[in-house]
Amino acid sequence: MAELDAELDHIFPSSVLPPSWAKLVVGFVSLVCFARSYDGDFVFDDSEAIVNNKVAGVVGRADLLGALFFLLSFLGYCKAFREHNKEGTHSTFWVLLSILLGALAMLCKEQGITVLGLNAVFDILVIGKLNVLEIVQKVLHKDKSLESIGVLRNGGLLFRMTLLASGGAGVLFVRWRIMGTGPPAFTEVDNPASFAESIFVRAINYNYYYSLNAWLLLCPWWLCFDWSMGCIPLIKSVGDWRVIALAALWICLIGLIRQALCSEDSHRRRILTLGLGFLIIPFLPASNLFFRVGFVVAERVLYLPSAGYCMLLTFGFGTLSKYTKKKKLVAAFVLGILFINTLRCMIRSGDWRSEEQLFRSALSVCPLNAKVHYNVGKNLADKGNQTAAVRYYREAVRLNPKYVHAMNNLGNILKERNELQEAEELLSLAVQIQPDFAAAWMNLGIVQNSLKRFEAAEQSYRTAIKHRRKYPDCYYNLGRLYADLNRHVDALNAWRNATVLKPEHSLAWNNMIILLDNTGNLAQAEAVGREALELIPNDHSLMFSLANVLGKSQKYKESEALFLKAIKAHPNAASYHGNLAVLYHRWGHLDLAKKHYEISLQLDPTASGTKENYGLLRRKLEQMQKKDV
């Protein structure tokens, strides 16, 4: 390392800045790279991993744990190397810390075991100073003097490797117990090459994916949140010009590996082996070599390999400066790379501020990716721009005619726009393509219910529940169907199932209260309302429904309190003021009734019932005034 530092001094003399200032500069530049997104939203997968994660205390912070794990491990490497600790006591401490943090990280992400591997590589190559070339030569020549190699006689190293292997095995066992033995289920659109029948097609495309990952390290310009669904068309013959990329990758790798094994300079061998180890080992879980992965290219898997890339790049610049007289040109080139990558990082950081920016940034990178168009459409739909959302959903379906999620969302929008026939066609096609798509079955049932095709709607709801047993929203919609058919007992049972599965299902509770109220079962309606408010005490719609029931039961004081509480939570609800006015009207508080009738009519001048009741109140007040005169 000292030789490398000396070589780099030819480019940037170490005396330019004191060490403390140099650290501050590096830290400041690192902060600037991501400054644009510190106050950004949680977007894309973050929403599920953190915002909607019920165990966010651990699982939702997987990236933070992984980063902490890697940082502390790397600090341990640096400390051990700097102190030239031959006894290995400090290294043993960092091995133990790596295992502990790795156990936490591996419960959440796939990167834990790779960094355990890096720990081992660093310990063997740097701390133990293993001479790889010497080992290879002795093995090839069947030399019996292997035991003379110092690293093999180093008890501290062997102890640390045993500790690391045992810790890694323990972490894998814990993850196996939690996650189970079965691999995740992926579809062809997630990783098309892994589903190709020809081994040749699979191999050539896997290698092309490796070259794309290498290019993203070298030139991180084409960045996309998702690379699936046609983003990278398959290579199906050697005539495809893209095979040049994988040929270039392997020429470079073979050259580096040859130098790492066969160079006469032991310093160069050690640095190159370490750099290649950091580059390749963390990438292996994403390589499709051991198991199928659920992505084509995923930029997150380059976090750890980038350490090896930076190491190799730094060594390359150091070597270049040693053999060239144009050191200022090399320095300018290095500064240029740093500036361009910092600028790119700032631009990309801005893309991650919001989902809209992130999804739209992918349109120019992967215009053939149906998922990109789907996510842009979903984001627009969430913001209420249904017209634009329909356009992107249609494009997603055009690019991938089997994209059932796009069909489902498009069908929902068409349903809301009362374009029921096309919505039914889309949703029927979605469930035909994916018969166990419970959400599409439920939405198909809603459309069929709107078309008055009640038997078909009931069958669709039943099919949805068959494929997703715990589906409270589907039970809620099934209850609405039964209510429309005056099958009141079935409706109440369906809504009760919805609240059992999801106790905070406000709509199901409300419908139960209203149905019982309308059928004259006031005592039962009151009991259900009180039960609901115990579970959801701040739901103003439940307060309103229960207040109506209590008012009919002549429990005026309690009813008034609930109405006022509901109005405080939602002061602009015309019906709340109107029904409170009716309560006061019955109760004899005519001035208060008049006040709330008027507020209600200001909020909704078209409410015919409120107009009629207000008219009755005014006539009664006029009669009372005449009597007083």
N, C-alpha and C positions, 0 to 999 in steps of 0.2 A: 504493500500500500504506500510505503514511503516513496518508492520509485515512481509510482503513479502520480503521487502528489508533486514530485519534482518535475515530471513530464508536463503536468497541467500548469505548473508555474511558468512554463514557456509561453502559455497562452494568456493566463491571468495571474500575474504575480501575487503571491499570498500576502504581500505587504501592502497591497492597495488599501485594504480595510482591516482594522483590528478584528480579532475573532468575535467579540461581542457585537460589533456593528455589522459584521457579515451575517451573523445569525438574525439580527433584527431586519436586515434587508431581505433575506430569504423569507422570513416570517411575514413581512409586509407584502411581498409579491404574492405569496400563497393566499393571503387574505383578499388581495385585490382580484385574484382570479375568480373568486366565488362571491364577491361582494354584491353582485346584482341579484342574487337569489336567496340571501339570508332571510329576507322577510317574505319569501314566496309562499305559495300554497303547497299543501301536500297533493301531489298529482299522480295519475296513473296507478301503478301498483302500490304507491305509498298510502293511498286512501284505504286500501284493504289491509295492508300490512301494519299500519299505525292507527289511522283515524277510526276504522271500524273493527279493530282487533280487540277482543275482550280480554286478552292476556298481554296487552301492549307493554306492560311493565318489563317483560323479558323479550317475548317474540317480536314485538313491534320495534324493538331497538336492536335488531339483529345486525344491521350495518354498523351501528355504533360499537357493538361488542366486537364484531370482526375487525374493525379499524383499530380499536384499543388493543385487541389481541396481537395484531400484526405490529403495531407501534411498539408495544412493550417488548415483544420478542426481538424486534430489530434493535431497540436500544440495548437489549441484553447482548446481542451479537457485538455491537460496537464497543460496549464497555469491556467485554471479555477480550476482544481483539486488542483494544487499546492498552490494556494492562498486561497483555501477554501472559495471561494466567495459566501457567503450566499445570497447576494442581486441579484446575477445573471446578473449583468450588463455586465460583460465580456462575459458570455455565450451568452447573447443576441447578442452581436457584432459578435461572431463567427457563430451564427446561420444565421445572415444576410449575412455574407461573404460566408458561405456554399451555401446558396440559389443562390447568385449571380454567384459564380463559377460553381455551379451545373447546372445553366441555360445554361452556355456555354458548359459544358461537355456533358450534355444530348442531345444537338443538334447533337452531334457526336457519342456518345457511350451510351451503356445501363447501365453504372455503376453509373450515377448521382443519381438516386432515391434511390439506395441501401445505399449510403453514407449519404443521408439525414436521412434514417432510423437509421443508426449507430449513427448519431448525437443525434437523439432522445433517443436511448437506453442508450448512455453514460450519457446524461443529466439526465435522470430519475434515473438510477441506481447509478451513482457516485456523481453527483452534488446534486441531490435530495435525494439520499440515500434511495430509495424505498426498502422496505422489501417485496420481492416477496412472501415468505412463509406466512407472516402475511396477505397479501391481499388474497391469495388463501384460507387460513383457514377461514377468515371472510366471503368470498363469499360462500364457501361450507356450512357454518353454518348459512347463511343468517343473519349475524350479522349486526345490524343497526348502529353500531358505526364506519362504514367505514369513515365517515366524520372526525373522530378523527385522522386519519392517517395524519401525518404532510405534506407528499408530496402533498396530495390532497388539502391542504389548502395553499399551496405555490403558491401565485398569480404569482410570477415571472416565475415559471416552467410552469404553465398553459398558460401564455402569450407566452412563447417561443415555446411550443408545438403547439399552435394555429398559430403562425408565421411560424413555420416549415411546418405544414400541408398546410397552404395557399400558401406558396412559392412552395412547391412540386406540388400542384395542378396546380399552374400557369405555372410551367415549363412543366408539362405533357400536358397542353393545348397548349402551344406554339409548342411543338414537334408534337402534333396531327395535328395542322394546317399546319405544314411544311411537315410532312411525310404522312398525310392522315390516314384514319381509317383502311384500309385494311392491314392484316398481310403480311409479305414477303412470297413469294412462294418458298417452299423448295421441294426437291425431295426425293425419298426413299433412295438414296445413301447418302444423307446428314445426315439423322437421321433414320436408318432402324427401330428402335424400335417403333417410333411414328407412323409408317405406319402398324404395326402388327395388325391384325384383333382381336386377343384375348386380352382382358383387362389384363388377367393374364400374358401373354408374355410381354406386354408393362410394367406392373408394376415391374415384376421381373428384366427386363433389365434396367429400369430406376434406380432401386436400385443398380444394379451392376455397373452402370455408377457412382453413388454416391461413391461406395466403391473404384472405380478406382481413382476418384478425391482425396479421402482421402489418398489413397496409394501414390499418387504423392506428396502430402504434406509431408507425412512421409518419403518417399524414392524417391526423384525425379531423378530416374535413367532412366526409360523408357520415354523419351521425344520425341515427334514427332510433326512436324509442322501441320499435319493434321491426324485426327483419323477416317475419314469416309471410305466409299467404301470397306467394308470387313475387315477393320483393327481389329475390335472386332466382331467376329461372335455372332449372337443372341443366347441367352439361351432360349431353347424351352421346357425344362422339368426340374423338380426339381432334376432329376438324374444327372444333369450337376454338376461337382465338384465345379464350380465357385460360386455356391450358398453359399458356406462356407464363401466367402468374404463378401457378403452382410449381412450374419448372424453375422459375427464378427463386422461389422460396427455398426449394430443396438444394439448389446450388449454393445459396448463401449459408444454409444450415450445415450442409456437409463441409463447406469450407471452414466454418467456425469450429465444428466438432473436430475436424482434422487438426486444426491449430491447438485446440484444447487438449488433445491427446498426444500429439506428436511433436509439438514445438520443443526446441532444445532449451528455451527459456522457461525455467520452472515458475517464475513469477507470472509470465503470460499464461501458462497452462492453468495455474491456480485461479487467476482472475476470470479467464474465459470459462472455465468449468463452473465456477460459482455463478457467473452471469447467466450461462445457459441453464443452470439448475433453477435459478430464480425465474427464468423466462418460461421454461418448459413444464416443470413439475406442477405449478399451480394451474396450468391450463389443461392438464390431463383429464380431470373429471368432466370437462366440457368438450372433449375431443371425439365423443361417440365410440371410442375404442373399447370401453369396458361396459357401457350401457347406453341406451338411447336417451338423449337429452331432449328437452321440450322447446328447443329454439334452433334457429339457423346460425345467427350471429347475436351475441349478447355482450354489449360493451362492458357490462359489470364484471365479466370474467377476466377482463384485462387489467383489473386493479392491481393484482399481485404480480402478474407477469411484467407489468410496466417497471417494476423495481429492477428486474434483470435486464430489460431493454435499456434503461437509463445507465446501468452499470456498464453494459457493452458499448453504449454510445460514448460514455465518458472515456472509457479505455481507448476506444477508437480515435477520439480527438487527441488524447494524450500521445498515442503512437504516431498519429499524423504530424503533430507538431514537432516530434522528435526527428522526423525525416524531411521536413520542409523548411525552407528559408523564409517563406512568406507567412510568418507567424501572425502578422496583423490581419491578413486575409482570413486565416483560420479563426482568429478571435472574432472578426466581424461576422463570419458565418455562424459561429456558435451563438453570438448575441442575437443575430437575426432569427435563428431557430427558436431561441428562448422568447423573443418578442412576439413572433408569429403564433407560437403555441399559447402564450399568455393571452394574446388577443382572442384566439379561437376559444380558449377556455372561458373568457369573459362573455363572448357572444353566446356560447352554448349554455352558460349559466343563466343568461337572460331567458333562453328558451324554456328553462325549467321553472320559471316564476309562476306560470299558470298552465292549466291543461290546454287552453286554446292555443297559446304560443307553441307549446310542445307538439301538439298534434299537427298544427299547420306547418311547422318546420319540417315535418316528415314528408309532406306532399311532394316536395321537389327532390327528395332523396329516393323515396320508394313510391312513385306514382302508380305502380301496379299492385301495391299492397292493399287488399280489400280492408284489412283491419285498420289501416290509417284512415281511410274514408269513413269507415264505421265510427271510429272514435271522434272524428271531426263532427260527424252527424249527431252523435250522442251528446257531445258538448253543446252543440247548437240547440238541440231539443231541450236540454236541461235549462237553457237560457230563454226558452219560449219561442225561438225562431224556427217554427215547424216547417215553413216553406223551404228554407235552405237545408234543414236537416233531411227532408225527404229527398232532395237532390243527391246528397252524399250517400244516403242509405241505398238509393237506387243504383248508384255507381258501384257501391260495395257488392251488391247482389250481381251486377253485371260482370264484375271482375271475378267473383266467386259464386256461381249459381247455386252452390250448396251451403252458403253462409247463412245458417238458420237463425243466428242471433240478429243479423241485419234484417232478415225477413220478419222476425218477431217484432223488432222495434218499429220497422216501417209499417207493419200491420197495425200496431197500437196507434200510431199517428193517424193513419187512414181511418181507423175506428173512431177516433176523437173528432175527425173532420166529417164524420158520417158517410164516408166512402166505404160502406160496409161490404159490398160485393167483392171488391178488390182485396180488402182486408181479409175476408174469409178465404179467398183463393191463396193468398200468400201464407197465411197461418196453416192452412190445410197442407200446402206443399212442405212447410217447415216440419210438421209432425210426420209427414210421409218420409222425409229424408232422415229425420231423427225421431223415431217413435217414442223414445223415453224423455223427450223434451217437455217437461212438466209445465213450464211457464207458457210455452206456445199452446199447449192443450187448454190451459186456463183461459188465455186470451181468446182462443177460438171459441170457447164456451161463452164468453162475454159477447162476442160478435153475434153468435147464433142466438143468444138470448135477445139481443137488440133486434134481430130479424124475426123474432117471434117463433123461432124453431126450438121450442122448449125441450123436446125429447132429445134432440141432438146436443143441445147445450148441456143438459144433465149428464149425458154420456161423456162429453168432453171433460166436464169437471171431475167425474168419477175416474176417468183415465188419468188425469193429472194427479189426483190423490193416490192412485195406484202406483205411480212412478215416484211420487214424493210424499211419503206418509205424513210427515210433519209439514203441512202446507196451510197455515192459518188463513192466508189471503184467499186461497181457493175455497176453503170452507165458508168464508165470508160471502163470496160471490155465489156459491151454491145456496146459501141461506137467502140471498136476495131473489134468486130464481124461485125458490119455494114460496117466498112471500108474495111474489107476483102471481103465483098459481093458487094463492090462498091456502097453501099447505102449512099452516101456522106452526104446528108441532114440529114438523121437519125443519122449518126455518129456524126455530129456537134451538133445536138440537145442533144444527150446523153452526150457528153462531156461538153456541156454548163450546163446541169443539175448537173453534177459532180462538176463543179466550183461554181455553185450557192450554193450547199450544203456545199462545202468545198473550199472556195476561195483560199486556199494555195495548191490546188491539182495541182502540177507542171506538172505531166504527162499528165493530161487532157488538160491543156493549151498548152503544147508543141505539142500534137497531133493535136489540132485545127490549130495551126500555120503551121505545116508541111503539113497538108491536104490542107489548103487554098493555101499555097505556091505551092504545086505540081499540083494543079488544075488551076494555073494561076491567082488566086484572090489575087494579091499582096497587093492591098490597104486594103482589108479586113484583110489579114494576118497581115499587119503592125498594124492595129488598135487593133486587138486581142493581139498582142505581147506587145504593149505599155500598154494596160489595165492590162495584166498579170504582167508586171514588176512594175507597180504601187502598186500592191498587194504583190508581192514577189520580192522586189528590189535587193536582193542578190543572186538570183538563176542564176548560171552561164549557165545552160542549156537553160534557156529562153533567156539570152543575146545572146547565140550562134545562136538560131533559128531566133531571130529577126534580128541579124546581117546579116544572110544569105538573108533574105527578103529585107533588106535595100540595100545590095550589088546588088541584081538583079534590084532594082529600081534606081540604079546608085547614091545612096546617100552614096558615098564612105567614106566621112569623119566620118559621124555618125556610119556607119557600122564598120569602123576601130576601133573607140573608144570602141564599144561594144565587138568586138573580143578581143582586148587587155585586157579589163576588165575581160572577161571570162577566158582568159589564165592566168591572174594574180591569179584568184580564183582557177583554176585547170590547172596548168602548164604542166602536163603530159598527157593531152588529145591530141592524135595525130590528130584527126579530126579537132580540133580547129586551130592548126597550119596549117593544110592542107588547110582548107577553107579560112583562112586569106591570105595564099599564093595565092590562086585563086583570091581573091579580089585585091591584089597588082598586080597580073598578068594582070587582066583586066584594072586596073587603070594606068598601065604603070610603076609602081615602081618595076622594074625587079630584082634589087639587093635584095630588101626586100622579094620579092616573092621567090627568090632562097634560101635565108636564112631560111625561114619558111618551104619550101618544104623539105629541108634537115633535119630540126629539126623533122618534122612530120615523115619522113622515118626512122630516128634514133629510134623514139618511136614505130613505127609500120612498119617494113620493108616489110610486106606482103600487104600493101594497094595498090591495083592495080590502082585505080583511081589517087592516088597521084603520083605513078610511071609514069603513062602516061602523066599527066600534067607537071611533072618535066622534062620528056623527051622533050616535046614540048618547054618548056622554054629554055632548054639547046641548042636545035637546033636554036631557035630564037637568042640567045645570040651569038652563033657561027657565024650565018649569019651577025649579026651586027658587029662583030669583023672583018670579012672578008671585009665588006664594008669600014670600017675605014682604013684598010690596003690599 
